[in-house]
Amino acid sequence: MELRRMALGKLALVLGRFRQIPQPAVRAMEESLRSKGQLSPLVAAVGEDGAFVLVDGFVRHTAATRLGLESVLVEVVDCSPVQMKAQLYLRNRERGLQLVEECRLVRELVEVDGLGQVEVGDLLERHKSWVSRRLALIRQVSPHLVTEAELGLLAGGSFRKLAQLPARNQEELWAAARRAELGSGDVALLVDLWRRAPDSTARHFVLGQPLEALLLAR
């Protein structure tokens, strides 16, 4: 491990595809950087092409970029490409990643890096069942809903609940829920109503008039 001051532009952001950057957190970090300076280093590792790959500190990087800072303090660690992905998770475990972030990371470790579920569990310090649930979830949810979750429009509870439906019906239910501006609890109830609907007429009612359907259910 070594600490060095590094230009923001030297940090490769390829692992940013696994992270959602909440704007309130960025604004808070901008204020912290302005008033207190950088309190903790970003974390990077040297990639196979020799570039410095940002592993942890995406919110700080975004805030520093917006403030026009030229350089930041970076902790450089020795990691393989797979270990970089693991560190991205482990260094954020205390405050937690979003469910969709965990799911996408697990899927890449299995489907791209070729690791077994037990290996992924060992790497992320999680039980195989935790890995299995996230892998099943990301494979069950439609790509459109994954995108919605990445944009912060679909909460983790709704993400899990909608995964119980076929992909086409997931999107129909989510579209109805968004039109009605339903919260996560109401989305879960709407999914249950759709699943219990005795025929296509009842399912069309749930989709077309979700607020009325919820009111009747209560």
C-alpha positions, 0 to 999 in steps of 0.5 A: 500500500502507498499513498500518492497525490494523483490527478483526477484524470489519471483514475480509470472509472471502469468499475463505476458501472457497478455503482450508483452515485446518489446526488444528495451524497455528492452534494454533501461531499462537495460541501465537506471538501470545501469546508474540511478538505479531503479527509480520507484517500480514494482507493485505486489499484493498477490494472492490467494495462497499467492504468490506475483503476478507481476501486473506492471513492466514486462519490468523492471523485464526482464531488472533487470533479465538480469542484474543479480540483486538480488532484486528490490523495489516493491509496494504491493497493495491490489487487488483481482485476477480480480482487478489485471488484471484491474490494469495491464491495468489501470497502462499502459493506458497512454502509451497504451497496444497493441491491441492484449493485450487489446483483450486477457484481455477483453476476459479473463475477460468475458469468464474466470472471468464471467463478463458482458461487462458493468462490464468489461467497468466499471472495465477498465474505458471504455465504453461498446462499447470499450469492445464489439469491442475488444471482437468481434475482438478476437473472429473473428481472427484466433488463428494463427493470434493472435499468430502472433500479440503477437509476434509483427509480426502483427500490430494492423491495419492489425489485425483489417482489417484481422478480416473482413475475414473468419478465413481460408482466414485471414491466406491465406491473411496474409501469402501472405502479409508476403511473400511480406513483406507488410506494414500495409497500403498495407495489408489493401488494399490487404484485400479490393482487395480480398473482391472486387474480382469478382471470384476465379481466381481474388482472386487467383491472389491477393493471389499469386501475391500480389505486382502485384495486388497492383500495378494494383490497384494503 
